Amino acid sequence: MEPITFEGFVTKLRKTLKDSHRNIADNLVAGGVDNMEKYKYLLGQAHAYQYLDQEISNLLNPKEQKKDEQTNDNVVRFDGQPKD
């Protein structure tokens, strides 16, 4: 058996999270919930799977600049001096 790469691990983890989320959604839509306690439990699981997948996505594809990387490109100076 070949060792798994980091990319392979992340891909497999995200697929597992999405499959688990889809299974819960299918169960809820199909009427597989017979009481409110079970509904809330499954809804909490679905939110957790969705949250984890989003956090992994954010770590892999950061969209915001970090504080130390921010620039002042959008600052308007009224004193006539050029931007730093």
N, C-alpha and C positions, 0 to 999 in steps of 0.2 A: 504494500500500500504506500502510495506517494504521500509525503508530508504536504499539508495544505498551506497555501500561501496566505498572506494577510488579506489580499484582495478576494481570494476564494472564500475565506472565512467570513468576511463582511458580506459578500454577496449571498452566501448561504444563510447567514443570520437574518438578513433583511427579508429574504424569501420566506423563511420560517415565520417571522413576525407577520408578514403580509398574509400568509396562508392561515395562520391562527386567527387573525383579525377577520378574514373572509369567512372562516368556519363559524365564528361567533355571529357575524352578520346573517349568514344563511340560517343559523339556528333561530335567531330572533325573528326573522322574516317568515320562516316556516311555521311559527307558532310553537316552537319547542320549549317554551317557558310557561310553567304552570303557576308560578306565584311571583310576587313582587320582589321577594328576597333574592331569588334566582336571577330575575331580570336585572336588578341592581348589581349583582355580582358579575354577571356577564358584561354589562355595560362598563363596569370598572376595568375589567380585563381588556376590553376592546380599546378603551382610552389609554391604558398602559402600553399596549402593543403599538398604538398609533404614536404615542409620545416617544417611545424608544426609537422607532423608525425615524421620526423627525429629528431627534437629537443626533442619531448616527449620520443622517443626511447633512445636518448643519456642521458636524465635525469634518466631514469629508469635503464639503463645499462651502467654506465660510463666505458669507455674503457682505458682511459689514467690516469696515476697517477697525482695527484695534485702536485703542486710545493713543498709543505711542506712534501709530502710523497715520493719524489724522492730519490733514493739511488745512490751511486756511484759504483754500481756493474760493470759497464762497463768502469771504469777508469783504465788505465794501468799506474803504477808508475815505473819510471826508476831509482829511488834513492835507491831501495832495501828495503824501508820501507813498512810494511804491510798497507793495506787499513784501513781507520778509521772505 
